[in-house]
Amino acid sequence: MLGKDGSIIDYVLYAMGLRDSAELDKMIQQFAQNQNVDLPQDFRTYSYEDFLGLNFKVVRGADCYEYDETYNIWKDKSEDSDYMKQLVAGGEDLTIVGIVQPKADASAAMLSSGIAYPAALTQHVIEEAKTSAIVQQQMADPTTNVLTGEPFGDSKGSGQFAGPFHDLLCGYRRPQTRVLH
């Protein structure tokens, strides 16, 4: 989805893999550390052909976790490059088939600038997620976080883990859907 003037948000270029995400990470780090942010000067003009037909893979966030039967926990594998490459290779294909731009004189646009997809894709991802073991385990016990083993809403403090599983669990995050190029 383009802006009225035919522009695209630069963040979308990073998300789509058209710009190096390390560049964005560096800018975010500089901003977070209250430093001057080095903005890239090499932005270019894109044509419709640059986007039409681009292919992506859908990787379900739940698939980034693997159950470890030795410790009876779900391990986050999202930092395991080989594991993620395998997930991406087996992910569902998505292809950009259209580009939407509101009329220049439109007073309001139904969609905001960025990547848009049909509600049917969201429903499909939700239905697929329901078939994953981690989601089924979570649905079977909605009061306990399957990643931490702690009750949801537990206000014991920092949320840090003690004991032998601390190192395995401290990097976990909530499953989410990712679209990878």
Secondary structure, 3 states (H helix, E strand, C coil): CCCCCCCCCHHHHHHCCCCCHHHHHHHHHHHHCCCCCCCCCCCCCCCHHHHCCCEEEEECHHHHEEEECCCCEEEECCCCHHHHHHHHHHCEEEECCCCCCCCCCCCCCCCCCCCCCCHHHHHHHHHHHCCCHHHHHHHHCCCECCCCCCECCCCCCCCCCCCCCHHHHCCCCCCCCEEEC
